[in-house]
Amino acid sequence: MTALCAADLVVRLGNRTVLDGTSFALRPGELVLLAGRNGAGKSTLLRVLLGAVAPGRGTVSLHDRALAAWPALARARELAFVPQDTEHAFEFTGRELVTMGRHPHRRRGSRLQPDDLAAVERALRAVDAMPFADRPVTTLSGGEQRRIAVARALATEAPLLLLDEPTNNLDLEHALQLVALLRQLATARRGVLVASHDLNLLAPHSDRVVLLHGGRLFVDAPPAAALSAENVATVFGVRSGASLGFFPREFRL
C-alpha cells in the first residue's frame, strides 16, 4: 500500500526548473534515502510532499486522497517534518517546542492530556534530549537543537516522517542513534523519507535509495544498486572504489 505518492511533478523557482516530471512513492514500513547534488531538488520535493509548495504540474496524494483535500490538522497528524533550519529566535525551552508537536491532536485552548505528556516524554527520550529539555533553545548547541527538532516531529506520532538533513550538527554517536531510531520506526510500519548527503551513514540502513539528478528521478533502487559506481559518477561526478563496495566504512553503536 502506498501512503504518499507524487506523480509527474514540475516545480519552477524563478527561471529554474527544480523538479521536472518527478514521480515518487513512500510506503509504510520503509526507510528511504533521498540524495543528490546541492540544488538537485531534494528539499523542494519534501516540501511538495508536505503541501508547503504547490507544484506547477503533477499531483500528490496521501492515502489515495489528494493532499490538497486534507484539512490542515488532519494532514499534520499524518505527516511530520524535520526541516534543515532548526534554530529559533525565541526563548522556548526544548520541552515547550516538542510539546508543539502535539498541536494536531488538541482542540484549541485545551489543556495537555496524559497522552500528550507521555508522547512528549517518549520523544525526548528517543533522541537523548532529557538532559537539556528544560533549557532555552537559544542556549543549545546546533546538535542539541537538531535533536529537539526531531523530537518535536516524533511527538506528533504521525505515521509518515520526512526529514531534511537530520544528521547535520550531530556528533557520531547521536547520528548513529538517530539512524537506528529511524530504522526502528520503519520496522514498526512507519514510512520514513530522509534527504541527506551522508550516504555512508544512512544507505546501509535504508530499504531504497532515490537519486535526483537534473530535476528528475535518476534511480530508485536498493542501496547497492542505486549507489553503483556508474550511478555515483553520473549523479555526483566522483569515483567510488569498487573494491571497497559502496560504503567505505561501517560504524556501529
Short mmCIF file of the C-alpha atoms (twelve columns), coordinates in Angstrom:
data_MODEL
# 
_entry.id   MODEL 
# 
loop_
_atom_site.group_PDB 
_atom_site.id 
_atom_site.type_symbol 
_atom_site.label_atom_id 
_atom_site.label_alt_id 
_atom_site.label_comp_id 
_atom_site.label_asym_id 
_atom_site.label_seq_id 
_atom_site.Cartn_x 
_atom_site.Cartn_y 
_atom_site.Cartn_z 
_atom_site.pdbx_PDB_model_num 
ATOM 1   C CA . MET A 1   0.000  0.000  0.000   1 
ATOM 2   C CA . THR A 2   1.318  3.434  -0.960  1 
ATOM 3   C CA . ALA A 3   0.856  6.043  1.775   1 
ATOM 4   C CA . LEU A 4   2.290  9.071  -0.017  1 
ATOM 5   C CA . CYS A 5   2.503  9.362  -3.782  1 
ATOM 6   C CA . ALA A 6   3.674  12.082 -6.172  1 
ATOM 7   C CA . ALA A 7   3.233  11.856 -9.928  1 
ATOM 8   C CA . ASP A 8   4.854  13.893 -12.708 1 
ATOM 9   C CA . LEU A 9   5.822  16.839 -10.526 1 
ATOM 10  C CA . VAL A 10  7.090  20.009 -12.163 1 
ATOM 11  C CA . VAL A 11  8.305  22.871 -9.962  1 
ATOM 12  C CA . ARG A 12  9.901  26.061 -11.251 1 
ATOM 13  C CA . LEU A 13  11.573 28.574 -8.944  1 
ATOM 14  C CA . GLY A 14  12.167 31.774 -10.854 1 
ATOM 15  C CA . ASN A 15  13.668 30.811 -14.197 1 
ATOM 16  C CA . ARG A 16  14.958 27.471 -12.957 1 
ATOM 17  C CA . THR A 17  13.132 24.160 -13.246 1 
ATOM 18  C CA . VAL A 18  13.864 22.390 -9.962  1 
ATOM 19  C CA . LEU A 19  11.695 19.303 -10.492 1 
ATOM 20  C CA . ASP A 20  10.926 18.133 -13.996 1 
ATOM 21  C CA . GLY A 21  8.467  15.258 -14.231 1 
ATOM 22  C CA . THR A 22  9.436  13.688 -10.889 1 
ATOM 23  C CA . SER A 23  7.375  10.802 -9.503  1 
ATOM 24  C CA . PHE A 24  7.845  9.214  -6.087  1 
ATOM 25  C CA . ALA A 25  6.067  6.880  -3.653  1 
ATOM 26  C CA . LEU A 26  6.573  6.216  0.073   1 
ATOM 27  C CA . ARG A 27  5.064  3.118  1.661   1 
ATOM 28  C CA . PRO A 28  4.590  2.159  5.323   1 
ATOM 29  C CA . GLY A 29  7.439  0.156  6.767   1 
ATOM 30  C CA . GLU A 30  10.270 1.528  4.653   1 
ATOM 31  C CA . LEU A 31  13.170 3.882  5.201   1 
ATOM 32  C CA . VAL A 32  14.067 5.755  2.005   1 
ATOM 33  C CA . LEU A 33  17.193 7.850  1.480   1 
ATOM 34  C CA . LEU A 34  16.792 10.791 -0.912  1 
ATOM 35  C CA . ALA A 35  20.119 12.024 -2.260  1 
ATOM 36  C CA . GLY A 36  21.662 14.152 -4.990  1 
ATOM 37  C CA . ARG A 37  23.898 17.149 -5.516  1 
ATOM 38  C CA . ASN A 38  23.235 20.518 -3.926  1 
ATOM 39  C CA . GLY A 39  20.331 22.099 -5.783  1 
ATOM 40  C CA . ALA A 40  19.067 18.765 -7.096  1 
ATOM 41  C CA . GLY A 41  15.599 19.438 -5.661  1 
ATOM 42  C CA . LYS A 42  15.623 17.290 -2.512  1 
ATOM 43  C CA . SER A 43  14.252 19.940 -0.155  1 
ATOM 44  C CA . THR A 44  11.779 21.110 -2.773  1 
ATOM 45  C CA . LEU A 45  10.441 17.585 -3.211  1 
ATOM 46  C CA . LEU A 46  9.990  17.220 0.548   1 
ATOM 47  C CA . ARG A 47  8.059  20.476 0.718   1 
ATOM 48  C CA . VAL A 48  5.844  19.487 -2.184  1 
ATOM 49  C CA . LEU A 49  5.100  16.179 -0.453  1 
ATOM 50  C CA . LEU A 50  4.163  18.123 2.680   1 
ATOM 51  C CA . GLY A 51  1.903  20.510 0.798   1 
ATOM 52  C CA . ALA A 52  4.086  23.528 1.633   1 
ATOM 53  C CA . VAL A 53  4.954  24.110 -2.045  1 
ATOM 54  C CA . ALA A 54  2.400  23.743 -4.830  1 
ATOM 55  C CA . PRO A 55  3.752  22.125 -7.998  1 
ATOM 56  C CA . GLY A 56  3.225  23.815 -11.328 1 
ATOM 57  C CA . ARG A 57  2.162  20.439 -12.657 1 
ATOM 58  C CA . GLY A 58  1.582  16.997 -11.207 1 
ATOM 59  C CA . THR A 59  -0.285 15.540 -8.248  1 
ATOM 60  C CA . VAL A 60  0.381  14.469 -4.672  1 
ATOM 61  C CA . SER A 61  -1.889 12.068 -2.825  1 
ATOM 62  C CA . LEU A 62  -1.949 10.927 0.796   1 
ATOM 63  C CA . HIS A 63  -3.619 7.577  1.422   1 
ATOM 64  C CA . ASP A 64  -5.156 7.714  -2.074  1 
ATOM 65  C CA . ARG A 65  -6.717 11.135 -1.441  1 
ATOM 66  C CA . ALA A 66  -5.468 14.370 -2.985  1 
ATOM 67  C CA . LEU A 67  -3.154 16.055 -0.488  1 
ATOM 68  C CA . ALA A 68  -4.839 19.434 -1.050  1 
ATOM 69  C CA . ALA A 69  -8.165 17.916 0.031   1 
ATOM 70  C CA . TRP A 70  -6.890 17.104 3.516   1 
ATOM 71  C CA . PRO A 71  -7.739 19.620 6.283   1 
ATOM 72  C CA . ALA A 72  -4.546 21.104 7.744   1 
ATOM 73  C CA . LEU A 73  -4.798 19.445 11.159  1 
ATOM 74  C CA . ALA A 74  -5.696 16.063 9.721   1 
ATOM 75  C CA . ARG A 75  -2.744 16.265 7.361   1 
ATOM 76  C CA . ALA A 76  -0.454 17.250 10.251  1 
ATOM 77  C CA . ARG A 77  -1.497 14.109 12.118  1 
ATOM 78  C CA . GLU A 78  -0.351 12.030 9.143   1 
ATOM 79  C CA . LEU A 79  2.833  13.847 8.094   1 
ATOM 80  C CA . ALA A 80  5.610  15.119 10.364  1 
ATOM 81  C CA . PHE A 81  8.599  17.103 9.108   1 
ATOM 82  C CA . VAL A 82  12.080 17.992 10.346  1 
ATOM 83  C CA . PRO A 83  13.457 20.961 8.352   1 
ATOM 84  C CA . GLN A 84  17.107 21.790 7.726   1 
ATOM 85  C CA . ASP A 85  16.921 25.017 9.731   1 
ATOM 86  C CA . THR A 86  16.218 24.211 13.384  1 
ATOM 87  C CA . GLU A 87  17.330 27.475 15.014  1 
ATOM 88  C CA . HIS A 88  14.781 29.505 16.981  1 
ATOM 89  C CA . ALA A 89  14.902 33.168 17.962  1 
ATOM 90  C CA . PHE A 90  12.541 32.866 20.942  1 
ATOM 91  C CA . GLU A 91  13.217 31.656 24.465  1 
ATOM 92  C CA . PHE A 92  11.151 28.482 24.265  1 
ATOM 93  C CA . THR A 93  12.508 25.543 26.185  1 
ATOM 94  C CA . GLY A 94  13.197 22.360 24.311  1 
ATOM 95  C CA . ARG A 95  10.247 20.695 26.041  1 
ATOM 96  C CA . GLU A 96  7.918  23.525 25.002  1 
ATOM 97  C CA . LEU A 97  8.942  23.136 21.375  1 
ATOM 98  C CA . VAL A 98  8.462  19.377 21.465  1 
ATOM 99  C CA . THR A 99  5.036  19.903 23.069  1 
ATOM 100 C CA . MET A 100 4.059  21.935 19.991  1 
ATOM 101 C CA . GLY A 101 4.233  18.650 18.109  1 
ATOM 102 C CA . ARG A 102 1.018  17.663 19.903  1 
ATOM 103 C CA . HIS A 103 -0.910 20.590 18.390  1 
ATOM 104 C CA . PRO A 104 -2.622 18.497 15.670  1 
ATOM 105 C CA . HIS A 105 -4.151 16.289 18.365  1 
ATOM 106 C CA . ARG A 106 -5.558 19.040 20.601  1 
ATOM 107 C CA . ARG A 107 -8.595 21.279 20.466  1 
ATOM 108 C CA . ARG A 108 -7.868 24.999 20.566  1 
ATOM 109 C CA . GLY A 109 -7.402 26.162 24.142  1 
ATOM 110 C CA . SER A 110 -7.499 22.644 25.591  1 
ATOM 111 C CA . ARG A 111 -5.070 21.526 28.254  1 
ATOM 112 C CA . LEU A 112 -2.412 18.914 27.728  1 
ATOM 113 C CA . GLN A 113 -3.759 15.447 28.370  1 
ATOM 114 C CA . PRO A 114 -1.823 12.490 29.822  1 
ATOM 115 C CA . ASP A 115 -1.429 11.077 26.298  1 
ATOM 116 C CA . ASP A 116 0.177  14.348 25.176  1 
ATOM 117 C CA . LEU A 117 2.612  14.439 28.095  1 
ATOM 118 C CA . ALA A 118 3.539  10.793 27.542  1 
ATOM 119 C CA . ALA A 119 4.174  11.379 23.822  1 
ATOM 120 C CA . VAL A 120 6.439  14.346 24.596  1 
ATOM 121 C CA . GLU A 121 8.364  12.322 27.171  1 
ATOM 122 C CA . ARG A 122 8.851  9.416  24.768  1 
ATOM 123 C CA . ALA A 123 10.050 11.738 22.015  1 
ATOM 124 C CA . LEU A 124 12.593 13.484 24.242  1 
ATOM 125 C CA . ARG A 125 13.962 10.184 25.497  1 
ATOM 126 C CA . ALA A 126 14.140 8.743  21.986  1 
ATOM 127 C CA . VAL A 127 16.680 11.391 20.928  1 
ATOM 128 C CA . ASP A 128 18.519 11.516 24.274  1 
ATOM 129 C CA . ALA A 129 17.369 15.109 24.903  1 
ATOM 130 C CA . MET A 130 16.218 14.847 28.526  1 
ATOM 131 C CA . PRO A 131 19.404 16.439 29.975  1 
ATOM 132 C CA . PHE A 132 18.689 19.744 28.193  1 
ATOM 133 C CA . ALA A 133 14.922 19.558 27.596  1 
ATOM 134 C CA . ASP A 134 14.140 22.377 30.017  1 
ATOM 135 C CA . ARG A 135 16.806 24.799 28.836  1 
ATOM 136 C CA . PRO A 136 16.006 27.664 26.436  1 
ATOM 137 C CA . VAL A 137 16.729 26.500 22.895  1 
ATOM 138 C CA . THR A 138 18.775 29.655 22.291  1 
ATOM 139 C CA . THR A 139 21.357 28.225 24.718  1 
ATOM 140 C CA . LEU A 140 21.586 24.856 22.981  1 
ATOM 141 C CA . SER A 141 24.244 23.743 20.545  1 
ATOM 142 C CA . GLY A 142 23.369 23.078 16.922  1 
ATOM 143 C CA . GLY A 143 23.299 19.343 17.540  1 
ATOM 144 C CA . GLU A 144 21.066 19.719 20.592  1 
ATOM 145 C CA . GLN A 145 18.660 21.923 18.648  1 
ATOM 146 C CA . ARG A 146 18.596 19.281 15.913  1 
ATOM 147 C CA . ARG A 147 17.620 16.597 18.423  1 
ATOM 148 C CA . ILE A 148 14.825 18.796 19.781  1 
ATOM 149 C CA . ALA A 149 13.535 19.304 16.227  1 
ATOM 150 C CA . VAL A 150 13.460 15.558 15.636  1 
ATOM 151 C CA . ALA A 151 11.708 15.025 18.970  1 
ATOM 152 C CA . ARG A 152 9.063  17.583 18.034  1 
ATOM 153 C CA . ALA A 153 8.291  15.620 14.869  1 
ATOM 154 C CA . LEU A 154 8.246  12.339 16.780  1 
ATOM 155 C CA . ALA A 155 5.793  13.788 19.315  1 
ATOM 156 C CA . THR A 156 3.145  14.099 16.612  1 
ATOM 157 C CA . GLU A 157 3.210  10.291 16.322  1 
ATOM 158 C CA . ALA A 158 2.496  10.703 12.605  1 
ATOM 159 C CA . PRO A 159 2.755  7.510  10.533  1 
ATOM 160 C CA . LEU A 160 4.865  9.319  7.908   1 
ATOM 161 C CA . LEU A 161 8.061  11.161 8.785   1 
ATOM 162 C CA . LEU A 162 10.013 13.393 6.381   1 
ATOM 163 C CA . LEU A 163 13.429 14.703 7.416   1 
ATOM 164 C CA . ASP A 164 15.741 17.171 5.669   1 
ATOM 165 C CA . GLU A 165 19.425 16.608 6.564   1 
ATOM 166 C CA . PRO A 166 18.582 15.336 10.074  1 
ATOM 167 C CA . THR A 167 22.171 14.382 10.970  1 
ATOM 168 C CA . ASN A 168 23.505 17.916 10.436  1 
ATOM 169 C CA . ASN A 169 25.462 19.091 13.515  1 
ATOM 170 C CA . LEU A 170 25.106 15.735 15.274  1 
ATOM 171 C CA . ASP A 171 28.163 14.026 16.718  1 
ATOM 172 C CA . LEU A 172 28.795 10.493 15.514  1 
ATOM 173 C CA . GLU A 173 27.164 8.785  18.491  1 
ATOM 174 C CA . HIS A 174 23.911 10.734 18.213  1 
ATOM 175 C CA . ALA A 175 23.884 10.478 14.431  1 
ATOM 176 C CA . LEU A 176 24.095 6.692  14.763  1 
ATOM 177 C CA . GLN A 177 21.380 6.730  17.422  1 
ATOM 178 C CA . LEU A 178 19.133 8.726  15.112  1 
ATOM 179 C CA . VAL A 179 19.678 6.355  12.195  1 
ATOM 180 C CA . ALA A 180 18.915 3.395  14.456  1 
ATOM 181 C CA . LEU A 181 15.753 5.148  15.627  1 
ATOM 182 C CA . LEU A 182 14.620 5.819  12.054  1 
ATOM 183 C CA . ARG A 183 15.222 2.159  11.216  1 
ATOM 184 C CA . GLN A 184 13.134 1.132  14.243  1 
ATOM 185 C CA . LEU A 185 10.308 3.429  13.154  1 
ATOM 186 C CA . ALA A 186 10.301 1.901  9.685   1 
ATOM 187 C CA . THR A 187 10.324 -1.598 11.162  1 
ATOM 188 C CA . ALA A 188 7.280  -0.562 13.209  1 
ATOM 189 C CA . ARG A 189 5.455  0.268  9.929   1 
ATOM 190 C CA . ARG A 190 6.129  3.983  9.775   1 
ATOM 191 C CA . GLY A 191 7.127  5.475  6.428   1 
ATOM 192 C CA . VAL A 192 10.404 7.433  6.714   1 
ATOM 193 C CA . LEU A 193 11.927 9.623  3.983   1 
ATOM 194 C CA . VAL A 194 15.326 11.200 4.677   1 
ATOM 195 C CA . ALA A 195 17.044 13.746 2.441   1 
ATOM 196 C CA . SER A 196 20.741 13.595 3.209   1 
ATOM 197 C CA . HIS A 197 24.236 13.863 1.789   1 
ATOM 198 C CA . ASP A 198 25.508 11.294 4.282   1 
ATOM 199 C CA . LEU A 199 25.388 8.203  2.087   1 
ATOM 200 C CA . ASN A 200 27.812 6.199  4.214   1 
ATOM 201 C CA . LEU A 201 25.755 6.634  7.359   1 
ATOM 202 C CA . LEU A 202 22.214 6.214  6.037   1 
ATOM 203 C CA . ALA A 203 22.343 3.996  2.964   1 
ATOM 204 C CA . PRO A 204 23.306 0.772  4.793   1 
ATOM 205 C CA . HIS A 205 20.106 1.065  6.853   1 
ATOM 206 C CA . SER A 206 17.799 2.134  4.016   1 
ATOM 207 C CA . ASP A 207 15.401 -0.019 2.048   1 
ATOM 208 C CA . ARG A 208 15.694 2.186  -1.035  1 
ATOM 209 C CA . VAL A 209 17.905 4.992  -2.273  1 
ATOM 210 C CA . VAL A 210 16.383 7.617  -4.561  1 
ATOM 211 C CA . LEU A 211 18.811 9.794  -6.510  1 
ATOM 212 C CA . LEU A 212 17.690 13.092 -8.026  1 
ATOM 213 C CA . HIS A 213 19.666 14.422 -10.969 1 
ATOM 214 C CA . GLY A 214 18.887 17.272 -13.325 1 
ATOM 215 C CA . GLY A 215 15.452 17.775 -11.814 1 
ATOM 216 C CA . ARG A 216 14.474 14.175 -12.456 1 
ATOM 217 C CA . LEU A 217 14.397 10.950 -10.507 1 
ATOM 218 C CA . PHE A 218 17.531 9.260  -11.839 1 
ATOM 219 C CA . VAL A 219 17.278 5.972  -9.944  1 
ATOM 220 C CA . ASP A 220 15.069 4.370  -7.281  1 
ATOM 221 C CA . ALA A 221 16.537 1.057  -6.139  1 
ATOM 222 C CA . PRO A 222 18.014 -0.874 -3.213  1 
ATOM 223 C CA . PRO A 223 21.194 0.778  -1.895  1 
ATOM 224 C CA . ALA A 224 23.788 -1.432 -3.585  1 
ATOM 225 C CA . ALA A 225 22.191 -0.997 -6.994  1 
ATOM 226 C CA . ALA A 226 21.358 2.697  -6.601  1 
ATOM 227 C CA . LEU A 227 24.884 3.581  -5.472  1 
ATOM 228 C CA . SER A 228 26.743 1.678  -8.164  1 
ATOM 229 C CA . ALA A 229 29.985 3.219  -9.378  1 
ATOM 230 C CA . GLU A 230 28.264 4.289  -12.598 1 
ATOM 231 C CA . ASN A 231 25.377 6.000  -10.844 1 
ATOM 232 C CA . VAL A 232 27.638 7.761  -8.352  1 
ATOM 233 C CA . ALA A 233 29.820 9.036  -11.206 1 
ATOM 234 C CA . THR A 234 26.817 10.373 -13.116 1 
ATOM 235 C CA . VAL A 235 24.956 11.963 -10.217 1 
ATOM 236 C CA . PHE A 236 27.823 13.217 -8.055  1 
ATOM 237 C CA . GLY A 237 30.716 13.413 -10.521 1 
ATOM 238 C CA . VAL A 238 33.061 11.363 -8.331  1 
ATOM 239 C CA . ARG A 239 34.607 7.921  -8.454  1 
ATOM 240 C CA . SER A 240 33.734 5.220  -5.946  1 
ATOM 241 C CA . GLY A 241 36.159 2.426  -5.302  1 
ATOM 242 C CA . ALA A 242 34.582 -0.838 -6.359  1 
ATOM 243 C CA . SER A 243 36.984 -2.856 -4.199  1 
ATOM 244 C CA . LEU A 244 35.604 -1.169 -1.081  1 
ATOM 245 C CA . GLY A 245 31.988 -1.725 -2.021  1 
ATOM 246 C CA . PHE A 246 29.678 1.242  -1.905  1 
ATOM 247 C CA . PHE A 247 30.274 2.098  1.784   1 
ATOM 248 C CA . PRO A 248 33.910 2.927  2.635   1 
ATOM 249 C CA . ARG A 249 33.465 2.383  6.372   1 
ATOM 250 C CA . GLU A 250 30.884 0.877  8.654   1 
ATOM 251 C CA . PHE A 251 30.085 2.491  12.006  1 
ATOM 252 C CA . ARG A 252 28.184 0.799  14.791  1 
ATOM 253 C CA . LEU A 253 26.922 1.843  18.196  1 
# 
